[in-house]
Amino acid sequence: MSRTLVKELKQYLPIIPLLVLLLFVFAYPCVLTFFLAFHEVSFGEATAKYTGLRNFTELLKSATFRESLGKSFLWAAGNLVIQLVVPLGVALLLNEKIKGVDLARSLVMLPWIVPAVAIAICTRWMLLPKIGIINEILFSLGVLQRQIHFLGTPSTAMLFLILLNSWKFIPFGTLLILAALQTIPESVFEAAAVDGAKGFQQFRYVTFPLLGSMIWFVGFLAFAWNFNTFDLIWLTTQGGPGTATQTLPVLVYRTAFKVFRLGEGSAISVFIALILFTIGVLYLKFFAPRGE
């Protein structure tokens, strides 16, 4: 072995522990999930029975799976609208040179750093009827004629979970869009002003086109993360009431760890991975920024 090759290999020695950790934490669970998706296996069984594509075909026939798939797209789409529009507006405000904007930029990050379990517990109490502060405020203002269990009512549970989840994501999207805003030279706006573009016209013809790639990127991240969200939904409604908020990640947990059908649960996970992979390919092909 030549000295040059030995020298090259030594450069990679410091990252070997990290690679081993990544293989153990990420690669092994992925491979195991893919393996189990083609087998019938339950907790307590010593062996797994190979079933081919049966888990996948059974899922496609399942009304529960199709309903959860629809709920996942509804959940992701509802979050996506809020998580693109609101961060864009907040970023535009925080980009203005006004007094106190530095403090506002710091405070806007608070929802992002609060743990999901703390948000879920506090929100469940706040949205309860009779003792919840949200019901009390809305009832005292005359908005509600009677107090409502927002997370326990099928017609409102999904809406309030979308609002809650979006509230937590907004700081992240705001930070990315604000960073992109600050890379736009002032001379571009000055030139637009000389041409007569003011206010909304500057936003429409200058700001928004220059932010296009970042907005698409934030949208891609938001869709992928939301489609795969489990913690906030499970900690608040556990997919209920009934199946009103049962998205695919929640169905994975219920299938694999409540009724102990690991093969079917793994098959659902593979479906989620295929959907997100497809979305990723479409984003990279049509919307990702390309060098000139």
C-alpha positions as CSV (number, residue, x, y, z in Angstrom):
1,M,0.0,0.0,0.0
2,S,1.5,3.3,-1.1
3,R,2.2,6.2,1.3
4,T,-0.2,8.4,-0.7
5,L,-3.1,5.9,-0.2
6,V,-2.3,5.6,3.5
7,K,-2.3,9.4,3.8
8,E,-5.6,9.6,2.0
9,L,-7.2,7.0,4.3
10,K,-6.0,8.7,7.4
11,Q,-8.0,11.8,6.4
12,Y,-11.2,9.8,6.8
13,L,-10.4,8.2,10.2
14,P,-12.0,11.0,12.3
15,I,-15.4,10.6,10.6
16,I,-15.5,6.7,10.9
17,P,-17.4,6.9,14.3
18,L,-19.9,9.3,12.8
19,L,-20.5,6.9,9.8
20,V,-20.9,4.0,12.1
21,L,-23.5,6.0,14.2
22,L,-25.4,7.0,11.0
23,L,-25.5,3.4,9.8
24,F,-26.8,2.2,13.2
25,V,-29.3,5.0,13.7
26,F,-30.5,5.6,10.2
27,A,-29.5,2.9,7.7
28,Y,-30.3,-0.2,9.8
29,P,-33.9,0.9,10.7
30,C,-34.6,1.7,7.1
31,V,-33.3,-1.7,5.8
32,L,-35.2,-3.5,8.6
33,T,-38.4,-1.7,7.8
34,F,-38.1,-2.5,4.1
35,F,-37.4,-6.1,5.0
36,L,-40.4,-6.4,7.4
37,A,-42.7,-4.8,4.8
38,F,-42.5,-8.1,2.8
39,H,-43.1,-10.4,5.7
40,E,-45.8,-11.3,8.2
41,V,-44.4,-10.8,11.6
42,S,-45.8,-10.0,15.1
43,F,-44.3,-9.3,18.5
44,G,-43.3,-12.5,20.2
45,E,-42.7,-14.5,17.0
46,A,-39.3,-16.0,16.4
47,T,-39.5,-16.0,12.7
48,A,-40.9,-13.8,9.9
49,K,-43.0,-15.4,7.1
50,Y,-42.3,-14.0,3.7
51,T,-45.5,-12.9,2.0
52,G,-44.2,-10.9,-1.0
53,L,-46.5,-8.0,-1.9
54,R,-49.4,-9.1,0.2
55,N,-49.0,-6.4,2.8
56,F,-49.1,-3.8,0.1
57,T,-52.1,-5.2,-1.8
58,E,-54.0,-5.6,1.5
59,L,-53.3,-1.9,2.4
60,L,-54.6,-0.7,-1.0
61,K,-57.8,-2.6,-0.4
62,S,-58.2,-1.2,3.1
63,A,-60.6,1.7,3.6
64,T,-58.8,2.7,6.7
65,F,-55.5,3.1,4.8
66,R,-57.2,5.1,2.0
67,E,-58.9,7.3,4.6
68,S,-55.6,7.9,6.4
69,L,-53.9,8.7,3.1
70,G,-56.5,11.3,2.3
71,K,-56.1,12.8,5.8
72,S,-52.3,12.9,5.3
73,F,-52.7,14.9,2.1
74,L,-55.3,17.2,3.7
75,W,-53.1,17.7,6.7
76,A,-50.0,18.5,4.6
77,A,-51.9,20.8,2.2
78,G,-53.6,22.7,5.0
79,N,-50.3,23.2,6.8
80,L,-48.5,24.1,3.6
81,V,-50.8,27.1,2.8
82,I,-50.4,28.6,6.2
83,Q,-46.7,27.8,6.4
84,L,-46.0,29.6,3.1
85,V,-48.2,32.7,3.4
86,V,-47.6,33.7,7.0
87,P,-43.8,33.3,7.1
88,L,-43.6,35.4,3.9
89,G,-45.7,38.2,5.5
90,V,-43.7,38.0,8.7
91,A,-40.4,38.0,6.9
92,L,-41.4,41.1,4.9
93,L,-42.2,42.9,8.2
94,L,-39.0,41.8,9.9
95,N,-37.0,43.0,6.9
96,E,-38.1,46.6,7.4
97,K,-35.7,49.0,9.2
98,I,-37.9,49.9,12.1
99,K,-37.3,50.3,15.8
100,G,-37.3,47.1,17.8
101,V,-37.0,44.8,14.7
102,D,-34.0,43.0,16.2
103,L,-35.9,42.1,19.3
104,A,-38.9,40.9,17.1
105,R,-36.6,38.7,15.1
106,S,-35.5,37.0,18.3
107,L,-39.0,36.6,19.8
108,V,-40.4,35.1,16.5
109,M,-38.2,32.0,17.1
110,L,-39.8,31.1,20.4
111,P,-42.5,28.7,18.9
112,W,-39.7,26.8,17.1
113,I,-37.7,26.1,20.2
114,V,-40.6,25.0,22.4
115,P,-40.7,21.2,22.7
116,A,-43.7,19.6,21.0
117,V,-44.7,17.7,24.2
118,A,-45.0,21.0,26.0
119,I,-47.1,22.6,23.2
120,A,-49.3,19.5,23.1
121,I,-50.0,19.4,26.8
122,C,-50.7,23.1,27.1
123,T,-52.9,23.2,24.1
124,R,-55.0,20.3,25.2
125,W,-55.8,22.1,28.5
126,M,-56.4,25.4,26.7
127,L,-58.8,24.0,24.3
128,L,-60.9,22.0,26.8
129,P,-64.5,23.1,27.4
130,K,-65.4,24.6,30.8
131,I,-61.9,24.9,32.0
132,G,-60.1,25.9,28.8
133,I,-59.1,29.5,28.4
134,I,-59.8,29.5,24.6
135,N,-63.4,28.5,25.2
136,E,-63.8,31.0,28.0
137,I,-62.5,33.9,25.8
138,L,-64.6,33.0,22.8
139,F,-67.7,32.4,24.9
140,S,-67.3,35.7,26.8
141,L,-66.9,37.6,23.5
142,G,-70.1,36.0,22.1
143,V,-68.3,34.2,19.3
144,L,-69.5,30.9,20.7
145,Q,-73.0,30.2,21.9
146,R,-71.8,27.1,23.8
147,Q,-68.5,25.8,24.8
148,I,-66.9,23.3,22.4
149,H,-64.3,20.5,22.8
150,F,-62.2,21.6,19.9
151,L,-59.9,18.6,19.8
152,G,-62.7,16.2,20.6
153,T,-65.0,17.3,17.8
154,P,-64.4,15.7,14.3
155,S,-65.3,18.9,12.5
156,T,-62.8,21.1,14.4
157,A,-60.0,18.8,15.5
158,M,-58.0,18.7,12.2
159,L,-58.4,22.5,11.8
160,F,-57.0,23.3,15.2
161,L,-54.2,20.8,14.9
162,I,-53.2,22.4,11.5
163,L,-53.2,25.9,13.2
164,L,-51.1,24.6,16.1
165,N,-48.6,22.8,13.9
166,S,-48.2,25.8,11.6
167,W,-47.7,28.1,14.5
168,K,-44.7,25.9,15.5
169,F,-43.2,25.8,11.9
170,I,-43.7,29.5,11.1
171,P,-40.4,30.7,12.7
172,F,-38.4,28.3,10.6
173,G,-40.0,29.4,7.3
174,T,-39.7,33.0,8.4
175,L,-36.0,32.6,9.1
176,L,-35.3,31.1,5.7
177,I,-37.3,33.7,3.7
178,L,-35.9,36.5,5.7
179,A,-32.4,35.3,5.0
180,A,-33.2,35.3,1.3
181,L,-34.8,38.7,1.5
182,Q,-31.6,40.2,2.9
183,T,-29.5,38.9,0.0
184,I,-31.5,41.1,-2.5
185,P,-29.4,44.2,-3.2
186,E,-31.0,47.6,-2.3
187,S,-30.0,48.8,-5.8
188,V,-32.7,46.4,-7.3
189,F,-35.5,48.2,-5.3
190,E,-34.0,51.6,-6.1
191,A,-34.0,50.8,-9.8
192,A,-37.6,49.5,-9.6
193,A,-38.6,52.7,-7.8
194,V,-37.0,54.8,-10.5
195,D,-39.2,52.9,-13.0
196,G,-42.2,53.8,-11.0
197,A,-42.8,50.5,-9.1
198,K,-44.0,51.2,-5.6
199,G,-45.5,49.1,-2.7
200,F,-47.3,46.0,-4.0
201,Q,-45.8,46.5,-7.5
202,Q,-42.3,46.1,-6.1
203,F,-43.4,43.0,-4.2
204,R,-45.1,41.5,-7.3
205,Y,-42.4,42.2,-9.9
206,V,-39.2,42.3,-7.9
207,T,-39.4,40.7,-4.4
208,F,-41.6,37.7,-5.1
209,P,-39.8,36.6,-8.3
210,L,-36.4,36.8,-6.6
211,L,-37.7,34.8,-3.6
212,G,-39.2,32.1,-5.9
213,S,-36.5,29.5,-5.3
214,M,-36.5,29.9,-1.5
215,I,-40.3,29.8,-1.4
216,W,-40.3,26.5,-3.3
217,F,-37.7,25.2,-1.0
218,V,-39.6,26.1,2.1
219,G,-42.7,24.6,0.6
220,F,-40.9,21.3,-0.1
221,L,-39.6,21.1,3.4
222,A,-43.0,22.0,4.9
223,F,-44.8,19.3,2.9
224,A,-42.2,16.6,3.7
225,W,-42.1,17.4,7.4
226,N,-45.9,17.8,7.7
227,F,-46.6,14.6,5.8
228,N,-44.3,12.7,8.2
229,T,-45.6,14.4,11.4
230,F,-46.4,12.1,14.3
231,D,-45.5,13.6,17.7
232,L,-47.9,16.6,17.8
233,I,-50.9,14.6,16.5
234,W,-50.4,11.7,18.8
235,L,-49.7,13.8,21.9
236,T,-52.9,15.8,21.3
237,T,-55.6,13.6,19.8
238,Q,-53.9,10.2,19.1
239,G,-55.6,10.3,15.7
240,G,-59.0,10.9,17.1
241,P,-61.8,11.6,17.7
242,G,-62.4,8.4,15.9
243,T,-60.2,8.6,12.9
244,A,-60.7,12.4,12.3
245,T,-56.9,13.2,12.6
246,Q,-55.5,9.7,11.8
247,T,-52.8,10.4,9.2
248,L,-50.4,7.7,7.9
249,P,-47.7,8.1,10.6
250,V,-50.4,7.7,13.3
251,L,-51.7,4.6,11.4
252,V,-48.2,3.2,11.3
253,Y,-48.0,3.5,15.1
254,R,-51.4,2.0,15.7
255,T,-50.8,-0.9,13.3
256,A,-47.3,-1.8,14.5
257,F,-47.5,-1.0,18.2
258,K,-51.1,-1.2,19.2
259,V,-52.3,-4.3,17.3
260,F,-48.7,-5.7,16.8
261,R,-48.8,-6.2,13.0
262,L,-45.2,-5.2,12.3
263,G,-45.3,-6.3,8.6
264,E,-48.3,-4.1,7.8
265,G,-46.9,-1.2,9.8
266,S,-43.6,-1.4,7.9
267,A,-45.5,-1.5,4.6
268,I,-47.3,1.7,5.4
269,S,-43.9,3.2,6.3
270,V,-42.6,2.2,2.9
271,F,-45.6,3.8,1.2
272,I,-44.8,7.1,3.1
273,A,-41.2,6.9,2.0
274,L,-42.2,6.3,-1.7
275,I,-44.6,9.3,-1.6
276,L,-41.9,11.6,-0.1
277,F,-39.3,10.3,-2.5
278,T,-41.6,11.1,-5.4
279,I,-42.3,14.6,-4.1
280,G,-38.5,15.0,-3.7
281,V,-37.8,13.9,-7.3
282,L,-40.5,16.3,-8.6
283,Y,-39.1,19.2,-6.6
284,L,-35.5,18.5,-7.8
285,K,-36.6,18.2,-11.4
286,F,-39.0,21.1,-11.8
287,F,-38.5,23.6,-8.9
288,A,-35.0,23.3,-7.4
289,P,-32.7,26.3,-8.3
290,R,-30.2,25.5,-11.0
291,G,-26.9,27.2,-11.7
292,E,-26.7,29.4,-14.8
